[in-house]
Amino acid sequence: MPEGKFHGKRIVLGVTGSIAAYKAVSLVRTLVREGGDVSVVMTDSATRFVAPLTFEVLSQHPVARDLFSNHEVMPHLTLSESADLFLIAPATANTLTKCALGLADDLLSTMVLTARCPLIVAPAMDGGMWDHPTVVEHTRVLRNRGVIVLDPEEGPLASGHHGVGRFPEEEKILGAMISVLLRRCDWAGHRVLVSAGPTREPIDAVRFISNPSSGKMGYALARAAADRGAEVVLVSGPTGLPKPAGVDFVSVVTAEDMHQALAAKFSWATMLVMAAAVGDFRPRYPSRDKIKKKTWTGEPVEVEETIDILKALSPQRTHQLMVGFAAETSNLVENGKEKLEQKDLDLVVINSVAGPQSAFGDDTNEVILLTRNGEITCLDRMPKRALADRILDKVQTLTARVRQDIGRPSVQARSV
Ligand SMILES: Cc1cc2nc3c(=O)[nH]c(=O)nc-3n(C[C@H](O)[C@H](O)[C@H](O)COP(=O)(O)O)c2cc1C
């Protein structure tokens, strides 16, 4: 018998109190038919819509409902820790919001916090709920965190109104699950060195030259590579962001600190992603003490160029793929191409930092990817975490191509 699409995969399916809960019954049948080992967790409200027995018969597993179960001491850990994929379908507005806030007041929401596998959320709710600012905001929070929140469909709703809020089509849910499972380990064996955030170049003990980089893009890339199985070291300038889970973290301040930290790890890495906004200039004579206002003569601060980290690391390159970022205000492609050539990069990610749509600080971005062989890919505006996956997908096509290029010594030396 041929193996199904979900053969050998442990799937936790959370079912919540939506009128669409009955559609999860068909979903469980499909997943089991496709070889999945499905364990269903229901909220109390969900049990008002579908009897747990239905899921127990179809999944051949008891339905988990109670955090304080008499049968198991830690039910929230047993299931979620061993899962390959966590799917909440249908997800109510209540459960979606709880996931974003990290609330853990029942078994399902507690398991979301203990799970270490990818999470997919398939919302189903009335149009007014889906449009509500709270739901919009918490959907955005989840997406930025790397959770895949599927868009609900438009059409007739249970309320009798027409709108956006219908449970996504089963095919769409299965498609998302397959792509997540395929991606899950596709970066295993890679060692990815990522730089992120701004640098600070001191003028005196309290003042510095810096830029508005938030670090969000670099952090998203580090997290995406780790989620996809890579070993990751993140070298970060000062940001207000929490350290991403599953990533080795090195904190730096100046461009020179960042250079030292990256150089120390460069030979270990199979890929360097230079997403940091490294300052180009630094004060030539920084003062150890705070310069008193009254002692400042009004002369401009004399600056000198900081080290060009990519240029400095390039000659030490043995097998590393190098990805750079270009922050441009005009002539995006031409300027990006120049950077790619000058710094001998395999891929450059070009973002516009001009005007209100500037990439700096925002949770979303739209970029142009330019490869060494001149391939140009324009990516529409999307959350930086989703963008991180698209960038890694593109790099994968490069590594695959490099692998096939056996026989050309310069290229062979770069295979990952
Ligand atoms: C008939 C009925 C249908 C409902 N359908 C939905 C729905 O589709 N989506 C939703 O977000 N809430 C829906 N609700 C409200 C939820 O059941 C309610 O917010 C509940 O607290 C959700 O709990 P849970 O997230 O723990 O399952 C419905 C309520 C009723 C009575």
The ligand as a Gaussian input file, in Angstrom:
#p B3LYP/6-31G(d) Opt

LIG

0 1
 C      -23.775000      28.549000      18.043000
 C      -22.454000      29.199000      18.303000
 C      -21.534000      29.282000      17.306000
 C      -20.296000      29.902000      17.510000
 N      -19.412000      29.954000      16.494000
 C      -18.233000      30.608000      16.677000
 C      -17.308000      30.700000      15.630000
 O      -17.503000      30.196000      14.510000
 N      -16.149000      31.360000      15.860000
 C      -15.867000      31.935000      17.068000
 O      -14.816000      32.549000      17.202000
 N      -16.734000      31.819000      18.100000
 C      -17.902000      31.183000      17.945000
 N      -18.792000      31.066000      18.979000
 C      -18.400000      31.620000      20.278000
 C      -17.428000      30.692000      21.016000
 O      -17.995000      29.414000      21.172000
 C      -17.045000      31.304000      22.368000
 O      -16.316000      32.491000      22.162000
 C      -16.265000      30.344000      23.231000
 O      -15.933000      30.996000      24.440000
 C      -15.006000      29.870000      22.551000
 O      -14.284000      29.050000      23.431000
 P      -12.984000      28.251000      22.975000
 O      -12.145000      29.196000      22.216000
 O      -12.349000      27.855000      24.280000
 O      -13.426000      27.070000      22.219000
 C      -20.007000      30.427000      18.797000
 C      -20.941000      30.314000      19.827000
 C      -22.138000      29.711000      19.583000
 C      -23.122000      29.609000      20.712000

